[in-house]
Amino acid sequence: MGGAVSAGEDNDDLIDNLKEAQYIRTEKVEQAFRAIDRGDYYLNGYRDSAYKDLAWKHGNIHLSAPCIYSEVMEALKLQPGLSFLNLGSGTGYLSTMVGLIIGPFGVNHGVELHKDVVEYAREKLDDFIKGSDSFDKFEFCEPVFVVGNCLEISTDSHQYDRIYCGAGVQKDHENYMKVLLKIGGILVMPIEDQVSATSLLRDTRSNTKRLAFRKLAHGGKQVKQL
């Protein structure tokens, strides 16, 4: 999935293209995308593909297309101080951008099935904190990444203002994900090849847009508490 906008020469050029195509629509989302160079999340030797509007996968490491991340960031309607849960947190790229918006009084948790990917995400987070020129310009909510199966999170766990599930799920998993969501919160998730952005109010309202996601894996370490 991807190819919705032209490739960029660098990260800023890619963001310009996403803005022009109306995938990035708010200033705070734009600032987060510009602060974190997508190319830094690629393995050495693959960075030439970083600024194309395409997904990238190498082993268990996966990055969605920039247009997908743009839609997700806008759909989450992030604000300072919110709590965020990323189910299938992958490289940590999205969680790190979220942390720039929700700030030091927020909560930023990520659950990822693969241990090697969690280690990769922690390494990239450390690189950003220690080496990025942008880091000191933001008040940051540092993501916490754990290994686990997002379908086995204890239902008496912490509830969140915002949840993103980046792995493909079935319709019957939707209610389970909502258990983790606070009243008034927003859940962004793929359901049967569509993205559903649901606000949990007295009634459930959702808008869907067709996007492609990787399949949700079953099995793995249970996450008892975050």
C-alpha positions in Angstrom: 0.0 0.0 0.0 1.2 3.5 -0.9 2.3 5.3 -4.0 -0.3 8.0 -3.3 2.2 10.9 -3.5 5.5 11.5 -5.3 8.8 10.4 -3.9 10.8 13.0 -2.0 14.5 13.8 -2.3 14.7 13.8 1.6 12.4 13.8 4.6 11.3 17.4 4.2 10.5 17.0 0.6 8.4 13.9 1.3 6.4 15.9 4.0 5.9 18.7 1.5 4.3 16.1 -0.9 2.1 14.7 1.8 0.9 18.2 2.7 0.2 19.0 -0.9 -1.9 15.8 -1.3 -3.8 16.6 2.0 -2.6 13.6 3.8 -1.0 15.9 6.4 -3.5 18.6 7.3 -2.6 19.9 10.8 0.5 21.8 11.9 1.2 19.6 14.9 1.3 16.5 12.7 3.5 18.2 10.2 5.9 19.2 12.9 6.1 15.7 14.2 6.8 14.3 10.8 9.5 16.8 10.1 11.2 16.3 13.5 11.8 12.6 12.8 13.6 11.5 9.7 11.9 8.4 8.3 15.2 7.3 6.8 16.7 6.8 10.2 14.4 3.9 10.7 15.7 2.0 7.7 18.6 -0.5 7.8 21.8 0.6 6.3 21.7 -0.1 2.6 18.0 0.5 2.3 17.7 4.2 3.0 17.3 5.1 -0.7 13.7 3.9 -0.5 12.9 5.8 2.7 11.3 8.8 1.0 9.1 6.9 -1.4 5.4 6.6 -0.5 5.8 2.8 -0.1 5.8 0.3 2.8 9.1 -1.4 3.6 9.7 -4.8 5.2 12.9 -6.6 6.1 12.5 -9.8 8.2 10.2 -8.8 11.0 10.9 -5.1 10.6 8.1 -3.2 8.9 7.3 0.4 8.1 3.9 1.4 6.6 3.8 3.8 3.7 4.1 7.5 4.6 0.5 8.2 3.4 -0.8 5.5 5.9 1.1 7.0 8.8 -0.2 10.5 7.9 -3.8 9.3 7.9 -3.3 7.5 11.2 -1.7 10.5 12.9 -4.5 12.8 11.8 -7.3 10.3 12.7 -5.9 10.0 16.3 -6.6 13.7 17.0 -3.7 13.8 19.4 -3.4 16.4 22.2 -0.9 17.0 25.0 -1.4 14.8 28.1 -3.2 12.0 26.4 -2.4 8.3 26.9 -1.6 6.3 23.8 -1.3 2.5 23.2 0.3 1.3 19.9 -0.6 -2.4 19.3 2.0 -3.8 16.9 4.4 -0.9 17.6 7.1 -2.2 15.2 10.1 0.1 14.7 8.7 2.7 17.1 8.6 5.4 14.4 4.9 6.2 14.9 5.1 6.0 18.7 8.0 8.5 18.7 6.0 10.9 16.6 3.1 10.6 18.9 5.4 11.3 21.9 6.3 14.7 20.4 2.6 15.7 20.5 1.3 14.2 23.7 4.2 15.6 25.7 5.7 14.8 29.1 2.4 14.4 30.9 1.2 11.8 28.5 1.5 8.0 28.5 3.1 6.2 25.5 3.1 2.4 25.4 3.9 0.0 22.6 3.3 -3.7 22.3 5.1 -5.7 19.7 5.1 -9.5 19.1 8.7 -9.8 18.0 11.6 -9.4 20.5 14.1 -8.4 17.8 11.8 -5.6 16.6 11.4 -4.3 20.1 15.2 -4.2 20.5 15.4 -2.4 17.1 12.7 0.2 18.3 14.6 0.8 21.5 17.8 1.4 19.6 16.2 3.8 17.2 14.5 5.7 20.1 17.9 6.0 21.8 19.5 7.3 18.6 16.7 9.9 18.3 17.0 11.1 21.9 20.8 11.3 21.8 21.4 12.4 18.3 18.5 14.3 16.8 18.8 18.1 16.4 15.0 18.2 16.8 14.7 16.5 20.2 15.4 19.6 22.3 12.6 21.5 20.5 9.9 19.4 21.9 8.6 18.3 25.3 8.6 14.5 24.8 6.7 11.5 26.1 9.2 8.7 25.7 7.6 5.5 24.4 7.9 2.3 26.4 8.1 -0.8 24.2 7.3 -4.3 25.5 7.2 -7.8 23.9 3.8 -9.4 23.8 0.7 -10.4 22.0 -1.8 -7.6 21.8 -4.7 -10.1 21.8 -3.6 -11.3 25.2 -3.4 -8.0 27.1 -5.2 -8.3 30.4 -8.7 -6.7 30.2 -8.1 -5.1 33.7 -5.1 -3.3 32.3 -4.7 0.5 31.9 -7.3 2.2 29.7 -6.1 4.6 27.0 -7.3 7.8 25.4 -6.0 6.8 22.0 -5.2 3.3 20.6 -3.7 2.4 17.3 -3.6 -1.2 16.0 -1.2 -1.5 13.1 -1.7 -5.2 12.5 -4.7 -6.6 10.6 -7.5 -7.8 12.8 -10.8 -9.5 12.3 -14.2 -7.9 13.1 -14.6 -10.1 16.2 -11.5 -8.5 17.7 -13.0 -5.0 17.6 -14.9 -5.2 20.9 -11.8 -6.6 22.7 -9.8 -3.6 21.6 -12.5 -1.3 22.8 -12.2 -2.7 26.3 -8.8 -1.0 26.5 -10.2 2.4 25.4 -11.5 5.1 27.7 -14.9 6.6 27.2 -14.4 9.5 24.7 -11.3 7.9 23.4 -10.4 7.1 19.8 -9.4 3.7 18.4 -7.8 3.6 15.0 -7.6 0.1 13.5 -7.9 -2.0 10.4 -11.0 -4.2 10.1 -11.2 -6.5 7.1 -9.0 -4.3 4.9 -10.6 -1.0 6.0 -9.4 1.4 8.6 -11.9 2.3 11.2 -11.5 5.4 13.4 -14.0 4.9 16.3 -14.8 7.3 19.1 -16.2 5.5 22.1 -19.1 7.6 23.2 -22.6 6.7 24.2 -23.0 5.4 20.8 -20.2 4.2 18.4 -19.5 6.3 15.3 -16.9 5.2 12.8 -15.5 6.4 9.5 -13.7 3.9 7.3 -11.1 4.3 4.6 -9.6 1.5 2.6 -6.0 0.9 3.5 -3.7 -2.2 3.7 -2.2 -3.6 6.8 -0.2 -6.6 7.8 -2.0 -9.6 9.4 -2.2 -9.8 13.2 -0.2 -12.7 14.5 -1.7 -15.1 17.0 0.5 -16.6 19.8 3.3 -15.1 21.7 4.0 -13.7 25.1 1.0 -12.5 27.1 1.1 -8.9 28.3 -0.4 -8.9 31.8 0.0 -5.2 32.6 1.5 -2.0 31.1 
